[in-house]
Amino acid sequence: MASPLIVGNWKMNLGLRDALALAVAVGDAPVTGVQMVVCPPFPWLVPVRDALGGSPVALGAQNCASEPQGAHTGEVSAPMLAELCRFVIVGHSERRATYGETDPIIARKTRAVLEAGLTPIVCVGENLDQRQRGDAVAVVHAHLAGSLSEIEPAAIARCIVAYEPVWAIGTGVAATADDAAAMAAAIREWLVSIHQDVGSTLPILYGGSVTATNAAALLAPEDIGGALVGGASLDAVAFTAIAEAARR
Ligand code: PEP
């Protein structure tokens, strides 16, 4: 089984000085047996990479363009990111909700990330209305079908899926471990239906108000291979404690 993966999404937070201090603190205390990843804002990728130095903590980006190059003012392409980092978060709910990213756009971004040789962390998850209507699994399956529609079944093996219920992101209200486990199993079922071998091994992360306190319970279910962490990733002590909790 792959090492648990703990990914910190710093979002649009931290000035350069604080970003470097956080990178040094996280990079100096890697947790053995856990792949830790930090995803700073674009302008801090190079300085954070340098601050991490030879640390096993890896670098990721929070987004990328769907096109590899050209007249796309303000965008950053996957081939550019491939010179700096290993992972790219794709289809975060904040990008879906605030920046109008649809499944077809996310599908193109996922393909661009794979073509650049990077690992996409593809985010899926229902909002509160959808959960209350009993549609959570259908929404997540639709996100998977849409976001991975441009990817050959065998290449899906190079993706990571993050289940991030929208109602849990940044709210302090995490899913229960049972709900997270049930959705991870539903995601696994969908993946296996596309490709038996790939679906049974592909890492599934949980994201949404993960803290040092709730991490052990949320990361215990068999189908959950790690966490995507927002707020708590801005605190080196909390982020490292979450990684400790992920150690199996
Ligand atoms: C996220 O934004 O991906 C996230 C999980 O945020 P938080 O941990 O703050 O809920």
Boltz pocket constraint, residues with backbone or C-beta under 6 A from the ligand:
constraints:
  - pocket:
      binder: B
      contacts: [[A, 9], [A, 164], [A, 168], [A, 169], [A, 170], [A, 171], [A, 172], [A, 207], [A, 208], [A, 209], [A, 210], [A, 228], [A, 229], [A, 230], [A, 231], [A, 232]]
      max_distance: 6.0
